[in-house]
Amino acid sequence: MNMFREAFLLLRRSRGERLTSLQVRLFSFFALFAVFLVGTVFLAITLTGGWSAEQKQRTWLDAETSHVMNRLSGDFNRLSLRGVSFARQLSSSIGHWAENRGISEGEIAEHPELIENLLAEQVSNLLAVIENNICTGAFIILNATVNPLAPNAEYSRAGIFFKRREPNVLSTVAQTVHYLRGPASIARANVIELMAQWKMEFDISGMDFFNIVIQHAEENPEADLTRLYYWSERYLMEGNSEYGMLLCIPLISRDGTVYGICGIEVSDMQFKRMYSPETLEHHRAFITFAPTDGSNLNTDSGLIAGNFYLTSQTIGMLSSIGESKGVETWRSGNGEMYKGRSEILRIYPVGSPFIDINWAVSLIIPSIDWDTAIQRGNTISLVTGIILLAASLIVAVFISRRYIRPVAAALQLIKSDSRDSLPKTKIAEIEDLFKYLDIMDEERKSISEERENLAAELGRMKHRGNENVPLEKSFSVNLSEPGTPVIKAYEQFLRNLETLTSTERAVFNLYIKNHTAQEIADKLFVSINTIKFHNKNIYPKLNVSSLKELKVYIKMMEESPDSTKEEASYLK
């Protein structure tokens, strides 16, 4: 134990004896300051999540999800309202058509020979919907068939489906429209090209939404159309090559008969072009708009928008397995893991028979991509911090050297005693130091000259007391030799000090301390003339003829080895 204590004491003693250059000290200060500053910034940003790659990912996830959510909500609600307006316009037009022919809308199915004429008169309404809305198609399906006697006539329904073939172009101006369903004579009359998948009538055997819309409209005869529209799940029409969602609104006559549906299509390609997530980091991120039961996302029944996934792809059912810090985790049917965020989008108003059907807007990223992005972000943050710290230390070295350079040069010049050649440093403290050193040099020169003058005066006094000694030999005075004339005069000087008044002693004491007459006047708060008056009294009493001779005796008092206590009291 004693050995450790001795080693510690030795270390402390050696540390106290070591010298550190001013530049090292200044660099250490700047370096510590830089480390403290960078550390404080890092701590503050870390506590607020600014450096956290995971926090950045969550922030992007929240912002992008909210952005797509707001756009999708606005677009689908807008299409829903315009689809209702379209249905009302069609119902009114068909109502007038039926009235002019002396039948009701409910009797259309009984007059198949009139259906083609009815559909031909609705072409302008359908084309107007496509031209004035961002969509990929518009349709009308009557609950009737042109040929009731044909095979499968119970599933065949007359109608028209106009399809826009440029879903990539979101402009509503100068779009090319093709004919997917309806009588061929209508296409020829309006110079509209038939698609390769064209058919005369709709096959509703796979169109569950057709019966759903009609059924709910019949069950809610008092409901307004704004409560009866329905968005179908992801659907691929027979013979078509592109999936889409169909907005379906019932066609209701004035007497309450539901005789068909009409609506608007939003295709997979259009959805992808409009709602793909905006990110340069996550190339495999995608947006889904799909039905949900709160825990599962059925992407097979919804639309997907992303730069990686094709529009015809889905990832099946995604089952939620938890949420952490606002980030949900899903597992697909084949075991793949995904992360992201999901929000419920209400596409049906209160009072709708479909209000319980929930759709969710979800931004989804493969888990491996999410984890890789976080790891990469943390690495970038760490490297950035190291670079910032290294840059700070380099700046500290530069500043310390630049700051110390004039100081070191000045100190070197002081050592060489050639300050006259030193240029202006523009540093106030160094310039003050030079002024102080110059003053000290002047004082040392003055003191040296004064000592020489005093020694010469003392030599002359001794010479006057011993006329036979040459002046140059009497220059040195030995105060230890008693009985000499100088010593007798000095002893008489000491005795004469007792004759001074208290004020004269105060003035004399200040002369002992090497003050000038003006300084004595300032300290005693009197005028210079008063000091001169006291000098005229002091000189005769002490038997001196001048201030210079008075200082000779003061010098003798300082140098005398046998000064009495009384003399010492004067010298204090």
FILUM-37986 format. One line per field, with one value per residue (C-alpha): x, y, z; residue in one letter. Coordinates in Angstrom, 3 decimals. Layout:
X = [X	...] .
Y = [Y	...] .
Z = [Z	...] .
residu = [A	...] .
END
This chain:
X = [0.000	2.834	4.431	1.318	1.125	4.763	4.253	1.238	3.144	6.046	3.680	2.132	5.583	6.782	3.618	4.271	7.803	6.823	6.465	3.795	4.114	1.525	0.598	-0.112	-2.215	-4.159	-4.644	-5.839	-8.345	-9.683	-9.710	-11.656	-14.013	-14.540	-15.164	-17.566	-19.386	-19.668	-20.679	-23.347	-24.730	-24.718	-26.441	-29.098	-29.804	-29.792	-32.262	-34.558	-34.118	-32.353	-29.397	-31.533	-31.839	-34.892	-36.514	-35.795	-37.374	-40.437	-40.721	-40.576	-43.053	-45.551	-45.197	-45.493	-48.422	-50.282	-49.509	-50.867	-53.778	-54.854	-54.532	-56.328	-59.114	-59.675	-59.577	-61.894	-64.396	-64.386	-64.956	-67.734	-69.606	-69.122	-70.271	-73.478	-73.981	-73.381	-76.003	-78.578	-77.937	-78.303	-81.468	-83.002	-82.005	-83.296	-86.476	-87.194	-86.367	-88.796	-91.485	-91.240	-91.823	-94.709	-93.007	-91.429	-87.795	-88.831	-90.259	-86.996	-86.233	-89.548	-88.560	-85.159	-85.630	-85.383	-82.233	-79.710	-81.454	-81.471	-77.752	-76.937	-78.524	-76.310	-72.955	-72.433	-72.986	-70.437	-67.822	-68.319	-67.528	-64.246	-63.243	-63.978	-62.539	-59.206	-60.311	-59.771	-63.327	-67.068	-69.885	-73.610	-75.085	-78.832	-80.640	-81.780	-80.450	-80.871	-81.431	-83.441	-83.524	-79.739	-77.826	-76.849	-79.180	-79.784	-76.141	-75.965	-76.638	-76.755	-74.688	-71.678	-68.111	-65.818	-62.161	-59.373	-56.232	-53.670	-53.907	-50.363	-51.532	-53.487	-54.608	-58.274	-57.604	-57.489	-57.688	-58.203	-61.314	-61.936	-64.982	-64.894	-68.603	-71.778	-73.467	-70.929	-73.249	-72.840	-69.043	-69.245	-71.710	-69.386	-66.166	-64.840	-62.398	-63.357	-60.873	-59.591	-61.444	-64.743	-67.952	-71.576	-72.857	-71.580	-71.331	-72.421	-71.733	-68.452	-69.605	-70.792	-70.878	-73.717	-76.138	-74.831	-75.576	-79.037	-79.925	-78.961	-80.690	-83.898	-83.553	-83.095	-85.695	-85.616	-81.820	-80.228	-77.770	-74.965	-75.545	-75.916	-72.702	-70.289	-66.589	-65.896	-62.898	-60.051	-61.724	-60.645	-63.427	-63.707	-61.413	-59.725	-55.986	-56.049	-57.409	-59.233	-61.768	-65.253	-67.375	-70.959	-74.111	-77.648	-79.955	-83.327	-86.510	-88.915	-91.178	-88.287	-87.482	-83.772	-83.073	-79.287	-76.027	-73.481	-70.078	-66.406	-63.280	-59.901	-57.377	-54.270	-52.005	-53.691	-53.491	-49.804	-49.033	-50.933	-50.036	-46.611	-44.534	-41.961	-38.645	-35.143	-34.070	-36.789	-37.155	-39.355	-41.778	-45.379	-48.821	-51.809	-55.456	-57.145	-59.999	-59.062	-60.651	-58.361	-55.638	-55.274	-54.842	-56.311	-54.109	-55.703	-58.873	-57.202	-54.831	-51.042	-48.834	-45.074	-41.993	-40.993	-44.217	-46.072	-49.673	-50.855	-49.026	-50.387	-48.774	-51.871	-53.139	-50.907	-51.403	-50.412	-48.091	-47.622	-46.716	-43.704	-43.259	-45.878	-44.384	-46.507	-45.135	-46.923	-46.307	-47.459	-48.782	-45.354	-43.638	-42.129	-41.971	-42.997	-42.986	-44.917	-47.903	-51.616	-54.560	-58.248	-59.830	-63.566	-64.899	-68.562	-70.636	-72.694	-75.966	-74.476	-75.329	-71.589	-70.344	-68.933	-66.622	-63.228	-60.487	-56.948	-54.215	-50.897	-47.280	-45.371	-41.659	-39.931	-38.439	-34.979	-35.035	-36.233	-33.481	-30.835	-31.881	-31.651	-28.207	-26.984	-28.392	-26.663	-23.369	-23.715	-24.486	-21.455	-19.128	-20.525	-19.832	-16.270	-15.611	-17.067	-14.916	-11.783	-12.509	-12.933	-9.556	-7.881	-9.413	-8.205	-4.640	-4.842	-6.304	-3.854	-0.863	-2.125	-2.869	0.446	2.663	2.865	3.144	6.011	7.740	7.403	8.814	11.706	12.410	12.294	14.952	17.121	16.691	15.902	12.363	12.936	12.744	9.450	6.519	3.139	1.456	-2.034	-2.434	-3.165	-1.656	1.652	1.913	1.243	3.964	6.470	5.539	5.935	9.344	10.455	9.366	11.182	14.310	14.118	13.636	16.596	18.723	17.528	18.218	21.669	22.458	21.114	23.296	26.321	25.471	24.936	28.229	29.983	28.354	29.324	32.872	32.993	31.650	34.361	36.955	35.844	36.356	39.842	41.547	44.710	42.879	42.486	38.936	39.145	40.331	37.652	34.939	34.306	32.876	33.243	30.575	32.162	35.122	34.155	35.535	35.770	34.341	31.616	30.537	30.525	28.358	26.073	25.779	24.945	22.321	20.666	20.562	19.079	16.175	14.761	14.320	11.797	8.149	5.581	4.645	8.305	8.901	5.961	7.535	10.969	9.538	8.097	11.484	12.905	10.431	11.865	8.781	9.148	8.024	4.881	4.006	4.452	2.117	-0.492	-0.245	-0.464	-3.204	-1.241	0.169	3.688	4.480	3.723	6.227	8.816	8.124	8.739	11.943	13.260	12.724	14.040	17.324	18.749	17.617	19.393	22.373	21.962	22.039	19.933	17.594	20.491	22.566	19.532	19.267	22.937	22.203	19.077	21.259	23.679	20.767	19.727	23.227	24.414	24.766	24.433	21.186	19.459	15.827	15.118	16.777	14.871	11.610	12.413	13.184	9.874] .
Y = [0.000	2.380	1.577	2.732	5.906	6.713	6.069	8.380	11.121	10.706	11.015	14.191	15.623	14.819	16.348	19.521	19.675	19.094	22.109	22.486	24.865	27.576	26.148	22.707	24.289	26.367	23.377	21.315	24.030	24.266	20.475	20.024	22.810	21.185	17.781	19.317	21.282	18.321	16.063	18.512	18.829	15.057	14.605	17.221	15.829	12.269	13.114	14.740	11.835	13.906	11.497	8.396	6.645	4.816	8.124	9.519	6.448	6.788	10.477	9.726	6.879	9.102	11.992	9.865	7.862	11.029	12.568	9.587	9.262	12.859	12.580	9.267	10.418	13.583	11.830	8.945	11.186	13.501	10.612	9.286	12.600	12.929	9.343	10.156	13.213	11.035	8.516	11.248	12.647	9.196	8.444	11.715	11.120	7.536	8.661	11.171	8.561	6.049	8.688	9.642	6.014	5.504	3.069	3.203	2.538	-0.684	-1.968	-1.626	-5.323	-6.093	-4.143	-5.543	-4.038	-0.524	-1.125	-0.306	3.011	3.756	3.082	5.134	8.202	7.866	7.886	11.628	11.346	8.532	10.346	13.509	11.578	10.291	13.714	15.578	13.154	11.507	7.921	5.057	4.217	4.860	2.341	1.696	-1.766	-2.268	-5.057	-6.298	-8.095	-7.525	-11.269	-12.874	-16.179	-16.532	-19.176	-17.832	-14.896	-14.805	-13.634	-11.424	-7.716	-4.954	-1.857	0.209	0.353	3.082	2.569	5.124	3.411	5.901	5.432	6.761	10.197	11.919	14.867	15.039	16.629	14.805	11.238	8.246	6.242	2.627	0.441	-2.551	-3.495	-2.586	-2.858	-2.598	-0.261	2.384	2.239	2.597	5.483	7.376	6.314	4.589	1.719	-1.674	-3.219	-6.738	-7.840	-6.355	-8.195	-7.352	-7.637	-7.968	-11.353	-10.662	-14.185	-12.951	-9.410	-9.711	-5.921	-5.718	-7.704	-6.128	-2.575	-3.435	-5.440	-2.697	-0.049	-2.114	-2.679	1.049	2.777	5.962	6.340	9.040	8.075	9.604	6.719	3.936	4.086	1.175	0.658	-2.826	-4.829	-5.404	-6.758	-8.090	-7.980	-11.034	-10.708	-7.639	-7.521	-4.888	-4.984	-2.065	-0.843	0.134	2.848	1.553	3.674	2.295	3.622	4.225	5.278	7.875	5.111	3.501	0.701	-0.208	-1.035	-1.043	0.530	2.980	4.090	4.947	2.774	3.370	0.922	-0.615	1.381	4.674	3.942	3.147	6.320	8.510	7.067	5.410	6.518	9.226	7.878	7.442	5.144	2.485	1.216	-1.652	0.436	0.344	1.695	-0.577	0.435	-2.691	-3.974	-4.624	-6.200	-4.295	-6.948	-8.166	-6.463	-8.288	-6.975	-9.455	-7.348	-3.917	-1.902	-1.601	1.330	1.076	1.289	-2.316	-4.296	-4.734	-3.646	-7.219	-8.409	-8.711	-10.112	-11.836	-11.521	-9.566	-10.443	-7.866	-9.236	-6.067	-2.408	-0.656	3.123	3.677	1.092	-1.961	-5.368	-7.785	-11.336	-12.556	-16.025	-17.198	-15.962	-12.742	-9.873	-6.298	-3.044	0.150	2.136	1.767	4.145	3.507	5.510	6.054	5.921	5.610	8.256	7.736	6.042	3.988	0.262	-0.311	1.731	-1.368	-2.165	-0.738	0.139	0.965	3.019	1.386	2.221	-1.059	-1.875	-5.277	-5.668	-6.353	-3.023	-1.194	-2.672	-2.021	1.626	2.078	0.454	2.583	5.735	4.977	4.396	7.693	9.505	7.952	8.775	12.308	12.748	11.461	13.734	16.693	15.957	15.500	18.749	20.498	19.202	20.328	23.767	23.749	23.047	25.802	28.375	27.552	27.851	31.053	32.509	31.489	32.492	36.246	35.475	33.039	35.503	38.266	36.101	35.062	38.697	39.568	36.929	38.408	41.908	43.420	44.606	47.703	45.612	43.882	44.849	45.668	42.467	44.041	42.188	44.638	42.507	42.011	45.690	46.527	44.054	45.758	49.151	47.801	46.300	49.582	51.441	48.898	49.306	53.076	52.671	50.304	52.768	55.612	53.613	52.677	56.291	57.382	54.822	56.069	59.676	58.756	56.875	59.874	62.238	59.966	59.890	63.656	63.925	61.569	63.516	66.706	65.004	63.778	66.306	64.207	61.310	61.668	61.899	58.746	56.760	58.160	57.041	53.838	54.180	51.607	52.275	49.772	52.130	54.192	57.649	58.777	62.223	60.643	58.393	61.326	63.280	60.230	59.843	63.520	63.042	60.282	62.422	65.309	63.075	63.488	67.192	66.611	67.241	64.500	66.069	66.430	62.796	61.749	63.576	62.094	58.581	58.939	60.107	56.917	54.957	56.673	58.815	62.071	65.417	65.384	61.812	62.821	65.771	63.460	60.910	63.538	65.425	68.714	70.977	70.771	74.146	72.681	69.915	72.472	74.366	71.201	70.554	73.999	73.006	69.464	70.292	72.661	70.346	67.394	69.512	68.662	71.059	69.217	66.296	64.433	64.720	63.650	60.498	59.776	59.492	57.427	55.076	54.809	53.958	51.161	49.704	50.098	46.608	48.109	50.016	50.591	49.828	53.512	53.613	50.532	52.216	54.993	52.503	50.640] .
Z = [0.000	0.858	-2.479	-4.339	-2.259	-2.921	-6.630	-6.632	-4.810	-7.236	-10.174	-8.749	-8.048	-11.566	-13.024	-11.071	-12.421	-16.062	-18.286	-20.956	-23.874	-24.364	-27.772	-26.289	-23.576	-26.093	-28.404	-25.458	-24.580	-28.136	-28.492	-25.263	-26.300	-29.720	-28.137	-25.638	-28.336	-30.730	-27.860	-26.717	-30.238	-30.631	-27.278	-28.046	-31.498	-30.152	-27.390	-29.935	-32.341	-34.992	-35.300	-34.921	-38.266	-36.949	-35.990	-39.454	-41.020	-38.793	-39.631	-43.360	-42.915	-41.075	-43.520	-46.657	-45.306	-44.338	-47.732	-49.678	-47.257	-47.845	-51.624	-51.827	-49.514	-51.534	-54.906	-53.991	-52.207	-55.197	-57.598	-55.376	-55.508	-59.255	-59.746	-57.841	-60.033	-63.108	-61.909	-61.348	-64.809	-66.393	-64.417	-65.557	-69.182	-69.191	-67.446	-70.208	-72.853	-71.319	-70.881	-74.547	-75.478	-73.143	-70.821	-67.362	-66.546	-64.873	-68.164	-70.126	-69.744	-71.437	-74.548	-75.632	-79.093	-77.555	-75.477	-78.218	-78.886	-75.141	-74.807	-77.908	-76.331	-73.214	-75.053	-74.610	-70.835	-70.544	-72.625	-70.580	-67.387	-68.863	-70.176	-66.938	-64.387	-63.750	-64.316	-66.746	-67.673	-67.385	-67.736	-67.589	-67.008	-67.342	-65.538	-68.936	-72.007	-75.719	-76.307	-73.486	-75.348	-75.701	-73.673	-70.195	-70.745	-66.989	-66.528	-69.618	-69.184	-71.776	-71.334	-72.421	-71.082	-72.432	-71.606	-71.725	-73.007	-71.672	-67.912	-67.545	-68.665	-65.924	-68.029	-68.930	-72.322	-75.705	-74.388	-76.668	-75.718	-76.705	-76.639	-74.256	-73.936	-75.792	-79.195	-82.025	-83.976	-81.259	-81.574	-85.361	-85.101	-82.740	-84.502	-81.395	-81.828	-80.440	-78.027	-78.664	-75.521	-76.754	-76.091	-76.748	-73.195	-69.638	-67.945	-64.364	-63.121	-61.701	-60.924	-57.326	-57.010	-59.580	-57.433	-54.193	-55.369	-56.712	-53.614	-51.127	-53.232	-53.169	-49.405	-48.732	-50.953	-48.877	-48.958	-51.075	-53.813	-51.720	-49.297	-51.897	-53.941	-53.607	-54.369	-55.673	-54.642	-57.100	-60.211	-63.601	-66.180	-68.405	-71.363	-69.944	-69.115	-66.388	-62.869	-61.334	-58.790	-59.932	-58.354	-58.703	-58.243	-58.694	-61.413	-59.769	-61.516	-60.214	-58.899	-56.956	-59.394	-59.545	-63.180	-63.392	-62.270	-63.648	-62.508	-62.953	-63.112	-61.437	-62.906	-61.364	-63.658	-62.839	-59.118	-59.416	-61.344	-58.909	-55.513	-55.686	-52.656	-53.251	-51.980	-53.351	-50.538	-50.455	-54.015	-52.889	-50.824	-51.988	-51.150	-50.729	-50.669	-49.441	-47.253	-43.622	-40.581	-38.240	-38.060	-41.636	-44.982	-47.972	-50.763	-53.186	-52.987	-53.225	-55.388	-55.082	-56.080	-56.046	-58.221	-57.617	-57.646	-60.924	-61.037	-61.488	-58.378	-54.892	-51.787	-50.500	-46.977	-44.617	-40.960	-38.345	-35.674	-33.629	-33.517	-32.031	-31.885	-34.556	-36.946	-37.712	-38.642	-40.966	-42.089	-45.490	-46.237	-47.449	-44.276	-45.612	-43.118	-43.819	-41.864	-42.355	-41.278	-41.941	-41.585	-42.002	-44.838	-44.554	-48.105	-47.121	-45.325	-42.187	-43.082	-45.900	-45.835	-46.520	-43.558	-41.838	-44.761	-43.823	-46.270	-45.193	-46.829	-45.981	-46.748	-46.639	-46.877	-46.738	-43.250	-44.618	-46.483	-43.364	-41.183	-43.836	-44.123	-40.338	-40.207	-43.109	-41.493	-38.174	-39.993	-41.841	-38.578	-36.879	-39.768	-39.903	-36.215	-36.553	-39.532	-37.647	-34.607	-36.741	-38.555	-35.204	-33.990	-37.222	-36.794	-33.169	-34.348	-36.961	-34.561	-31.757	-34.088	-35.619	-32.192	-30.623	-33.564	-32.719	-29.001	-29.577	-31.914	-29.350	-26.559	-28.781	-29.571	-25.872	-25.286	-28.026	-26.499	-29.891	-29.412	-31.471	-34.657	-33.686	-35.920	-34.444	-33.269	-33.058	-29.767	-26.970	-24.180	-26.012	-26.882	-23.205	-22.203	-24.494	-23.069	-19.554	-20.362	-21.907	-18.771	-16.586	-18.710	-18.298	-14.551	-14.304	-16.232	-14.020	-10.859	-12.170	-12.962	-9.588	-7.820	-9.704	-8.818	-5.180	-5.072	-6.618	-4.112	-1.239	-2.499	-2.659	0.885	2.096	0.188	1.869	5.198	4.258	2.036	1.707	-0.057	-3.842	-5.029	-7.147	-4.084	-1.842	-4.242	-2.296	1.203	3.960	6.577	8.932	9.677	12.757	13.429	9.821	8.971	6.876	9.745	12.112	9.711	9.313	13.098	13.430	10.639	12.641	15.758	13.813	12.714	16.222	15.550	12.744	13.370	12.698	9.362	8.386	9.378	7.142	4.206	5.047	5.259	1.750	0.489	1.995	-0.110	-3.196	-3.940	-5.827	-4.404	-6.586	-5.508	-1.850	-2.376	-3.905	-1.099	1.662	-0.193	-0.147	-2.820	-4.232	-2.643	0.793	0.138	-0.933	2.293	4.343	2.405	3.412	7.048	6.713	4.950	7.678	10.480	8.884	7.772	4.083	1.182	-1.411	-2.053	-3.664	-0.478	1.553	-0.573	0.087	3.801	3.054	0.989	3.917	6.199	3.817	3.467	7.064	8.687	12.151	11.691	14.988	15.661	15.328	11.926	10.886	11.832	9.397	6.677	6.986] .
residu = [M	N	M	F	R	E	A	F	L	L	L	R	R	S	R	G	E	R	L	T	S	L	Q	V	R	L	F	S	F	F	A	L	F	A	V	F	L	V	G	T	V	F	L	A	I	T	L	T	G	G	W	S	A	E	Q	K	Q	R	T	W	L	D	A	E	T	S	H	V	M	N	R	L	S	G	D	F	N	R	L	S	L	R	G	V	S	F	A	R	Q	L	S	S	S	I	G	H	W	A	E	N	R	G	I	S	E	G	E	I	A	E	H	P	E	L	I	E	N	L	L	A	E	Q	V	S	N	L	L	A	V	I	E	N	N	I	C	T	G	A	F	I	I	L	N	A	T	V	N	P	L	A	P	N	A	E	Y	S	R	A	G	I	F	F	K	R	R	E	P	N	V	L	S	T	V	A	Q	T	V	H	Y	L	R	G	P	A	S	I	A	R	A	N	V	I	E	L	M	A	Q	W	K	M	E	F	D	I	S	G	M	D	F	F	N	I	V	I	Q	H	A	E	E	N	P	E	A	D	L	T	R	L	Y	Y	W	S	E	R	Y	L	M	E	G	N	S	E	Y	G	M	L	L	C	I	P	L	I	S	R	D	G	T	V	Y	G	I	C	G	I	E	V	S	D	M	Q	F	K	R	M	Y	S	P	E	T	L	E	H	H	R	A	F	I	T	F	A	P	T	D	G	S	N	L	N	T	D	S	G	L	I	A	G	N	F	Y	L	T	S	Q	T	I	G	M	L	S	S	I	G	E	S	K	G	V	E	T	W	R	S	G	N	G	E	M	Y	K	G	R	S	E	I	L	R	I	Y	P	V	G	S	P	F	I	D	I	N	W	A	V	S	L	I	I	P	S	I	D	W	D	T	A	I	Q	R	G	N	T	I	S	L	V	T	G	I	I	L	L	A	A	S	L	I	V	A	V	F	I	S	R	R	Y	I	R	P	V	A	A	A	L	Q	L	I	K	S	D	S	R	D	S	L	P	K	T	K	I	A	E	I	E	D	L	F	K	Y	L	D	I	M	D	E	E	R	K	S	I	S	E	E	R	E	N	L	A	A	E	L	G	R	M	K	H	R	G	N	E	N	V	P	L	E	K	S	F	S	V	N	L	S	E	P	G	T	P	V	I	K	A	Y	E	Q	F	L	R	N	L	E	T	L	T	S	T	E	R	A	V	F	N	L	Y	I	K	N	H	T	A	Q	E	I	A	D	K	L	F	V	S	I	N	T	I	K	F	H	N	K	N	I	Y	P	K	L	N	V	S	S	L	K	E	L	K	V	Y	I	K	M	M	E	E	S	P	D	S	T	K	E	E	A	S	Y	L	K] .
END
